[in-house]
Structure formats: C-alpha cells, structure tokens
Amino acid sequence: MPNPRVARRYRNLLLDNGFVDVTVEVQTIVWTGSACLPLLANLGGEGAWLEEQAARAHHDRLFLAVPIFLAAGTRAA
C-alpha cells in the first residue's frame, strides 16, 4: 500500500480543496479464514509472518479487520 495512513487526511483534503458539509463514514470488513491470505501476502509479503497467519487460519484463529473510509462533501459555490 503506497500510503496506508492517507485516510486520516481525507476530511482535511476535502476541506482544503473547497468542499463543505464534509462527512466521513467507516465500514469494517472482518475476515477470519484463509480467503484473506492473498491480501495479507500483498500487505506483508512472504516469509515467517505470512506463515504464522496461515497457521492461524488453519486453526481457525485468524482475525483480520480492514477499515474502509468514505469521505464526501459538497463543492462550495
């Protein structure tokens, strides 16, 4: 992920660029099975860490929560 902390700036980016009535919502996706292992490989790469996550998934002990942020506003006239 090029900038995993950009969501912290969403609201200010909109305000700084002339938007008003800016709101931010968050939805969280939760995975507990091996289906998320490709995503984890993209985030953390190969190696011991990913192997540990695969073992957790195999033993039904994996927990991954991914927040998805949506920021919206109205363009000021």
Secondary structure, DSSP 4 states (H G I P E B T S, - for coil): ---TTGGGGHHHHHHHTTEEEEEEEEEEEEE-SGGGHHHHHHHH-SSHHHHHHHHHHHTT---EEEEEEEEEEEE--
